[in-house]
Amino acid sequence: MNAHNPRIEPPRLGEPYLLTPGPLTTSYAVKEAMLVDWGSWDGDFRAMTREMRDRLIALLGDGSDAFDCVPMQGSGTFSVEAMLASFIPKDGKALVLANGAYGLRAAQTLDYLGRDYQLLDKGDYLPPRGDEVAQILATDPAISHVVAIHCETSSGILNPVEEISEAVYAAGRKLLVDSMSAFGAIPLEASKIRYEAMVSSANKCIEGVPGFGFILARNSELEAAKGNSHSLSLDVHAQWAHMNKTGQWRFTPPTHVVAAFLEALRAHEAEGGVTGRGRRYIRNRDVMVSGMRELGFETLLDNRWLSPIIVTFFCPADPNFVFSRFYELMKDKGFIIYPGKLTMVDSFRVGCIGQMDEHVMRQVVVAARDSLREMDVAAATPPEAALQERAKLAS
Ligand SMILES: *Cc1c(COP(=O)(O)O)cnc(C)c1O
């Protein structure tokens, strides 16, 4: 497999690594692909759009021929909004499964759209389980669609989409998945997990730069989506129909971003596709987490729920630990980390995705150790309250 694993070189301009869930550290080849200007109507760019769509569909594996790919301008949230508005009919009702910011954002989007929904809010990180979904669907026959977050990036938890999907289809409903931060590294194979549509974006696990998202949906759902959307620009059906007819995007496409993304997709394939990419990220996570644990840091989640995308650590109890200072010290050493999003206790996050490998992750751990020393933090042990919070997950 090593032959397929292209060497990961450090950022050429000496910029810090982004240990964040996107934008993330991209390869030089991806950046270089943006040096050419493309005409959006020109055959060359149309061929690039076609290749990109085909490559994305292929990532769904067996069963992918029932799906088509619709790219959408804007950040990932624009594509989530486009998916929800286009596939949930105006008289439909959603069940939104939330355990963090992105689930809550999906619910907020439905508020804007004026779509009826029920919210299952599990708090900061507890996973929504299949039996809970089954129970709610049994008591509310009006629910037509369930919205699930694959990896909830706010805590880094990998939600159990497989059991959720089973519950949804056993009850005869439809599943929509926000796989923004997981797609490309964690399998979401059409033949193994049933769903109608999923969404992701250019600047996550495929390792492109930000500028657009994409929806992978069943052809049958795309056809049925006509007239559902409240929005001209976010209408997935209209974008799809136009693209299939003309090969063009309806409105100005982010041409340079598409060129970079195509380069990123080729590198993804060379690395061994979803399996190869996932393997590197898992290794990144394992090396980083075990190093951080040796320093005394503790993860919010136990290993079972830990995604290879981003990991939440509790801030140490030592009063000398100040997150803003830790952030600056880490940045001085070449690593941009990410603040936490927990409401109960202080935390921070370290991403495992982007152009980084286990050697980089070892340097991250060394940088964390040195930063603690500079702050005069004797131990990275979290406060008792954090451990009590975590005990809830086990119960
Ligand atoms: C990144 C992300 C999004 C989209 O965020 P944008 O800032 O709009 O790109 C949506 N859902 C999840 C789970 C994400 O990780």
The ligand as an ORCA input file, in Angstrom:
! r2SCAN-3c Opt
* xyz 0 1
  C     -18.135     21.846      8.143
  C     -19.474     21.302      8.415
  C     -20.636     21.881      7.853
  C     -20.615     23.092      6.962
  O     -19.993     24.183      7.520
  P     -19.592     25.420      6.604
  O     -18.897     26.309      7.589
  O     -20.808     26.017      6.056
  O     -18.689     24.899      5.530
  C     -21.853     21.246      8.072
  N     -21.937     20.137      8.831
  C     -20.854     19.559      9.377
  C     -21.034     18.309     10.186
  C     -19.591     20.127      9.201
  O     -18.508     19.548      9.743
*
